[in-house]
């Protein structure tokens, strides 16, 4: 491990519980700054220039994913999903409620690696909301943060068909003025469509 880290004087590594304890005490905004700094340094050193799209654009994949599910309400920010099913024993129709946490991730694609660039939690502001937060709403928050963090970075957004809507295409310039949106139809194996703004 010493050789791999490039530090022959390293005598021991901290236990993962120690690392988790340290990270749990840090402000998440500070971790976000560290991640942004690391990505900017890699881009500045031109480590991944050969992976640009058309020699100019950086491919950023954007997609939502579930990170936790609970049978009971975990916190006021939980998203809620109801499932209707037929009980096999009694034959009656029942409803099951699942509470969950989702996150929208923006990943820089470099060859066969992806590097996290930004994250936006998809969560309710409080328990008394009429409409749940969704991936598209989280995208607008994420796009604003991407533009603030990477002001002049030419980006090619790679997203699934959820983003093939007028509201998204009208707001794609949130990130930068020359954004290309690559939308892929998941259902059919049709070739990707490109919309140039």
Buried (B, 14 or more C-beta within 10 A) or exposed (E): EEEEEEEEEEEEEEEEEEEEEEEEEEEEEEEBEEBBEEBEEBBEEEEBEEBBBEEEBBBBBBBBEEEEBEEEEEEEBBBEEEEEEEEEEEEEEEEEEBBBBBBBBBBBBBEEEBBEBBBBBBBBEEEEEEEEBBBBBBBEBBBBBBBEBBEEBBBBBBBBEBBBEEEBBEBBEBBBEEBBBBBBEEEEEEEEEEEEE
